[in-house]
Amino acid sequence: MNHPLLQKASIVFTPTAYGTSTLNSIKPVYTLGTELVTNGTFDTDSNWTKGSAWSIANGKATYDDTSNSGLSQSISFTSSKSYKITFEIISGSGSIAFLSSNGVTTYVTYATYSVGLHTVNFKYTTGTGLSVFASTFLGGAFTIDNVSVKEITDADFDFDRNSTGT
């Protein structure tokens, strides 16, 4: 088979198998690095810096919606790497901003979340640590548990195509 793309090596086209008039490639399996959060299940009242509206007890963290404050932990991120945050809202609902800060706040995400398990993927650019920030302006008391942050370690690119051809 004399396909033009086979004439030179290319990251765009890396065949791993072939068939009649087709070349196939395999995208790497989605994988995650090790857990970066310490005590994300809030088993103890430790490892987190709590703002005045936050408390940790009975295996969960609660924001009482009385003042603007954050729940934070120092996490070592690597610039330009992608990360996955998962967390569970046990009760209530509220607008939550996940952010990182080193003098200038960088919002990772900001959205309103209700009861359930949630996932946020982000590419880290600047700052140190991660904060779960809630405020009376953002609105809503809530209880959070099972906070996890892991580096996404699979392929560093995605692709799609405009046809069903292989």
BELWO-V33845 format. One record per residue. N is the residue number from 1. SS is DSSP state (H for helix, E for strand, C for the rest). Layout:
BEGIN
n = [N	N]
ss = [SS	SS]
END
This chain:
BEGIN
n = [1	2	3	4	5	6	7	8	9	10	11	12	13	14	15	16	17	18	19	20	21	22	23	24	25	26	27	28	29	30	31	32	33	34	35	36	37	38	39	40	41	42	43	44	45	46	47	48	49	50	51	52	53	54	55	56	57	58	59	60	61	62	63	64	65	66	67	68	69	70	71	72	73	74	75	76	77	78	79	80	81	82	83	84	85	86	87	88	89	90	91	92	93	94	95	96	97	98	99	100	101	102	103	104	105	106	107	108	109	110	111	112	113	114	115	116	117	118	119	120	121	122	123	124	125	126	127	128	129	130	131	132	133	134	135	136	137	138	139	140	141	142	143	144	145	146	147	148	149	150	151	152	153	154	155	156	157	158	159	160	161	162	163	164	165	166]
ss = [C	C	C	H	H	H	H	C	C	C	C	C	C	C	C	C	E	E	E	C	C	E	E	E	C	C	C	C	C	C	C	E	E	E	E	C	C	C	C	C	C	C	C	C	C	C	C	C	E	E	C	C	C	E	E	E	E	C	C	E	E	E	E	C	C	C	C	C	E	E	E	E	E	C	C	C	C	C	C	C	C	E	E	E	E	E	E	E	E	E	E	E	C	E	E	E	E	E	E	E	E	C	C	C	E	E	E	E	E	E	E	E	E	C	C	E	E	E	E	E	E	E	E	C	C	C	C	E	E	E	E	E	E	E	C	C	C	C	C	C	C	E	E	E	E	E	E	E	E	E	E	E	C	C	C	C	C	C	C	C	C	C	C	C	C	C]
END
